[in-house]
Amino acid sequence: MKENDKVQVWDESTHQCLGWGTIIKFAYSAKDIITRKKAPDPIPLIQLESGKKIWGDRCDWIEEKKAIEIGVRLFRDIFKEPGS
């Protein structure tokens, strides 16, 4: 995963989709962004389409490609011909 990747973001506690967002930075904490320090296991800072920013440790997220794969699989399962 890298900056500018598009992701689908989910609320960690309610499991509701918060929408799509873009990874704008990686850091271990907000302080790391200011100091430009590289964290060993960085957390993504995601900006949602609504403009809200959320840290990756406060939500769940999946990459756009994975979200599309899941959607296609669900579509196929829902509209599968009976007996096939």
C-alpha positions in Angstrom: 0.0 0.0 0.0 1.2 3.5 -0.8 0.2 7.2 -0.7 -2.7 8.1 -3.0 -4.1 4.5 -3.0 -7.9 4.5 -2.9 -9.4 2.5 -0.1 -12.9 1.7 1.3 -13.1 2.6 5.0 -15.2 0.9 7.7 -16.1 1.9 11.2 -14.2 -0.5 13.5 -16.9 -0.7 16.2 -20.2 -0.5 14.2 -18.9 -2.2 11.0 -20.6 0.5 8.9 -19.0 1.7 5.7 -17.7 5.2 6.1 -17.1 5.6 2.4 -14.1 5.8 0.1 -10.9 7.6 0.9 -7.4 8.2 -0.2 -4.2 7.5 1.8 -2.5 10.8 2.2 0.3 10.0 4.6 1.9 7.2 6.6 3.1 7.7 10.2 3.2 6.1 13.5 1.6 9.2 15.1 0.7 12.7 14.2 4.1 13.8 15.5 5.8 11.6 12.9 4.1 13.7 10.1 5.4 16.9 11.6 9.0 15.6 12.1 8.9 13.5 8.8 10.2 10.6 10.8 9.8 7.1 9.2 7.9 4.8 11.5 8.9 1.0 11.5 5.2 -0.1 11.1 3.4 3.0 9.9 -0.3 3.7 10.1 -2.1 5.3 7.2 -3.8 8.7 7.5 -6.9 8.4 5.2 -8.9 11.4 3.9 -12.5 10.4 3.1 -14.3 11.9 0.2 -16.3 13.9 2.7 -13.1 15.7 3.7 -12.9 14.0 7.1 -9.5 12.5 8.0 -9.1 9.3 10.0 -6.2 7.3 11.2 -6.0 3.7 10.0 -5.8 2.4 13.6 -9.2 3.9 14.3 -10.9 2.1 11.4 -10.8 -0.9 9.1 -10.0 -0.4 5.4 -9.6 -2.5 2.3 -7.9 -1.5 -1.0 -10.1 -0.6 -3.9 -9.0 -3.8 -5.8 -10.1 -6.0 -3.0 -13.4 -4.1 -2.6 -14.1 -4.7 -6.3 -13.2 -8.4 -6.0 -15.7 -8.8 -3.1 -18.4 -6.9 -5.0 -18.0 -9.1 -8.1 -18.1 -12.3 -6.0 -21.2 -11.2 -4.2 -22.9 -10.2 -7.4 -22.2 -13.6 -8.9 -23.4 -15.4 -5.8 -26.7 -13.4 -5.7 -27.5 -13.8 -9.4 -26.2 -17.3 -9.9 -28.5 -19.6 -11.8 -30.2 -22.1 -9.5 -28.6 -25.6 -9.8 -25.3 -24.3 -11.2 
